[in-house]
Amino acid sequence: MRFIDIKLGLLALWLALGLVTNTAAKTPGEVEVGSVLRDATMRGLNGPDQKLSAFRGKPLIINVWASWCPPCIQEMGSLERLAWSDLGQQFTVIGISTDDYPESAKGFLRKSQATMNHYIDRELELEHMLGAEHLPLTVLVDAKGRVLNKIVGAREWDSPQAQQLIRNTFKSSLLFK
């Protein structure tokens, strides 16, 4: 019993001194799963600028990527196929680049012949709000703007497994069938 008291005392001291940190630390201003996204103006890469709130009313899939990120590049084709599939007609899919230079992101989009809407982050606003500490990050948002799920890492988004994940996540949405 004494040993446990000593370990707890040391842990409390280390926490007080800042020697132990929370490994699940969030990005500044991150919107957690279950909370509603704040509005933000997104600068269009292959279309006009848009407010994030303009996508309310229909479930939304946000993919956060960068042109220098191999896993991001790997999954981009499957996101395009998902966006234009029968299932994809029930929600909107957008991409948000975290590239520092819009020219890099635009060059990648031209090369990949992207047709879905892509935007670029400004001053890390969306990167922080979405919690994009690691890329790629895909965020599933309900029709009211509430974050339902955050998925880190590349997926084959038009695969049966990914489509089932999307269906399961959005099943509580009244607008999703």
Helices and strands as residue ranges (DSSP letters): H 2-17, E 41-44, E 50-51, G 52-55, E 60-65, H 70-83, G 87-90, E 92-97, H 102-112, E 118-120, H 125-130, E 137-141, E 147-152, H 160-170
